[in-house]
Amino acid sequence: MTAGYFDRSLTAYGQEGMPCAQCGTLIRREHFMNRSSLFCPRCQPVPLLRG
């Protein structure tokens, strides 16, 4: 499956369960609001909420 221009610019796109190209941590998928996002939990940690 190809992703068009996303395939060239987003390193996590379509890589769920594969190792991150920078650190080797497995790429994760998070679901929210009928959508999902792929990211490396080490290179792209979830931001802390300010309160």
C-alpha positions as CSV (number, residue, x, y, z in Angstrom):
1,M,0.0,0.0,0.0
2,T,1.4,3.4,-1.0
3,A,0.7,6.6,0.8
4,G,1.4,9.2,-1.9
5,Y,3.4,12.2,-0.7
6,F,3.0,11.2,2.9
7,D,5.1,8.1,2.3
8,R,8.1,10.4,1.5
9,S,7.7,12.9,4.4
10,L,6.4,11.0,7.4
11,T,8.7,8.3,8.8
12,A,6.0,6.6,11.0
13,Y,3.3,6.5,8.4
14,G,2.2,2.9,7.9
15,Q,4.9,1.6,10.2
16,E,2.9,0.3,13.2
17,G,4.9,-2.3,15.1
18,M,8.1,-1.6,13.1
19,P,11.2,-0.2,14.7
20,C,11.8,3.6,14.6
21,A,14.4,4.6,12.1
22,Q,16.2,6.8,14.6
23,C,16.1,4.9,17.9
24,G,14.7,1.4,17.2
25,T,11.7,1.7,19.6
26,L,8.6,0.1,18.1
27,I,6.2,2.6,16.4
28,R,2.8,2.8,18.3
29,R,-0.7,3.7,17.1
30,E,-3.0,5.8,19.3
31,H,-6.7,6.1,18.6
32,F,-8.7,9.2,19.2
33,M,-11.9,10.8,17.8
34,N,-12.4,8.1,15.1
35,R,-8.8,8.7,13.8
36,S,-5.4,7.3,14.8
37,S,-1.9,8.6,14.9
38,L,1.4,6.7,14.6
39,F,4.4,7.8,16.5
40,C,7.6,6.7,18.3
41,P,7.0,6.9,22.1
42,R,10.7,7.6,22.7
43,C,11.4,10.2,20.0
44,Q,8.0,11.8,20.2
45,P,6.8,11.5,23.9
46,V,3.3,12.5,24.8
47,P,3.4,16.1,26.1
48,L,2.7,16.8,29.7
49,L,-0.6,18.6,30.4
50,R,-0.2,22.0,32.1
51,G,-2.6,22.6,34.9
